[in-house]
Amino acid sequence: MSDLSKPVAPSPIFRVGMKILAVFGLLLPWAFYLRHLVEGGSLAPAGFMSAASANSVTSAITVDVYLAALAFACWVLHERRVRRPWAYVLLCFGVGLSFALPLYLAVRAQARAS
């Protein structure tokens, strides 16, 4: 039986994988945001929230992602395993959770490997 309490250093493959996910997490959602802007939409809070809650499914996804982002922010600020943890919270709410989370995990894994 393995000892689950013993920390394992993340592999280089994990770190590269997280960096790749961060790139996809930056590019893919923002492709849709840019399309939204080109079609006359806005990223201003009132217009954005109106579009993000256009129906029950988009409302559920929006609430789900914002709650996950809030949990991520609390975790990062509580754990403080990287320099400038507040920067990842800003990235999370300014750019997106799908970018900030894998980037944070890659940086955290690099810090643990050092």
Residue pairs with C-beta under 8 A, 6 or more apart in sequence:
7 112
9 112
9 113
10 109
10 112
10 113
12 113
14 109
15 106
15 109
15 110
15 113
18 102
18 103
18 105
18 106
18 109
19 102
19 103
19 106
21 98
21 102
22 99
22 102
22 103
22 106
24 98
25 96
25 97
25 98
25 99
25 100
25 101
25 102
25 103
26 95
26 96
26 98
26 99
28 98
29 96
29 98
29 99
30 95
30 96
33 43
36 43
36 51
37 43
41 47
41 48
41 51
42 48
49 62
51 58
52 58
52 59
52 62
53 59
53 62
65 97
68 97
69 92
69 93
69 97
72 89
72 92
72 97
72 100
72 101
72 104
73 89
73 92
73 93
76 82
76 85
76 88
76 89
76 104
77 85
77 86
77 89
79 85
81 108
81 111
81 112
82 88
82 104
82 107
82 108
82 111
88 100
88 103
88 104
89 100
91 99
91 100
91 103
92 99
92 100
92 101
